[in-house]
Amino acid sequence: MKFQKIKPLSIIAACMATNPTYSTGSNENVANKEICKKIRPTGTRSMKKTCMTQRGSDEIKKRGQYAARTSQRLSLQHSLSGNKHR
């Protein structure tokens, strides 16, 4: 049995395609437009070209913001609880 590499963006796109909350009607052409960006992965000096739909880009941005907020909230809770025990 051969295994194929699955790109994380293709998984996100597949999930969004099956989720009815992402059907926007008139904005669907804008959401399906492919956007290519050059990014610099962490720890490298070279640029990498990444292409995805606007919808996929928005989803990744939203998840990153959520992760940052969660991390900040948990860090604050940890620091506050650590100060009480001293």
C-alpha positions in Angstrom: 0.0 0.0 0.0 1.4 3.4 -1.0 0.9 6.4 1.1 0.5 9.9 -0.3 1.7 13.0 1.3 -1.3 15.2 2.2 -0.7 18.9 2.4 -2.3 20.5 5.5 -3.9 23.1 3.3 -5.7 20.5 1.2 -7.2 19.1 4.4 -8.4 22.5 5.5 -9.8 23.1 2.0 -11.6 19.8 2.1 -13.1 20.5 5.5 -14.3 23.9 4.4 -15.8 22.5 1.2 -18.0 20.2 3.2 -19.0 22.7 5.9 -22.1 24.7 4.9 -21.1 27.7 7.0 -18.5 28.6 4.4 -20.9 29.0 1.5 -21.0 32.7 1.0 -23.1 33.0 -2.1 -22.1 36.1 -4.1 -18.6 36.3 -2.5 -17.8 32.7 -3.6 -15.7 33.8 -6.6 -13.6 36.0 -4.3 -13.2 33.2 -1.7 -12.2 30.7 -4.4 -9.6 33.0 -6.0 -6.1 31.6 -5.6 -3.5 33.8 -4.0 0.2 33.1 -4.1 2.5 34.6 -1.4 6.2 34.3 -0.7 6.8 33.4 2.9 10.0 32.8 4.8 9.7 29.6 6.9 11.0 29.8 10.5 14.7 29.1 10.7 15.5 29.7 7.0 16.7 32.5 4.9 15.2 31.4 1.7 11.7 32.3 0.5 9.1 29.7 -0.4 6.1 30.3 -2.7 2.8 29.2 -1.2 -0.5 29.3 -3.1 -4.0 28.9 -1.6 -7.5 30.2 -1.9 -8.6 33.3 -0.1 -10.8 31.2 2.1 -7.9 28.9 3.1 -5.7 32.0 3.8 -8.4 33.4 6.1 -8.9 30.1 7.9 -5.2 29.8 8.6 -5.0 33.4 9.8 -8.1 32.8 12.1 -6.5 29.7 13.6 -3.2 31.5 14.2 -5.0 34.3 16.0 -6.9 31.9 18.1 -3.8 30.0 19.0 -2.0 33.2 20.0 -4.9 34.3 22.2 -5.2 30.9 23.9 -1.4 30.9 24.5 -1.5 34.4 26.1 -4.5 33.5 28.2 -3.0 30.3 29.5 0.3 32.0 30.1 -1.4 34.7 32.2 -3.3 32.2 34.2 -0.2 30.2 34.9 1.8 33.3 36.0 -1.0 34.5 38.2 -1.4 31.1 39.9 2.3 30.8 40.3 2.5 34.0 42.2 -0.1 33.0 44.7 1.9 30.0 45.8 5.1 31.9 46.6 
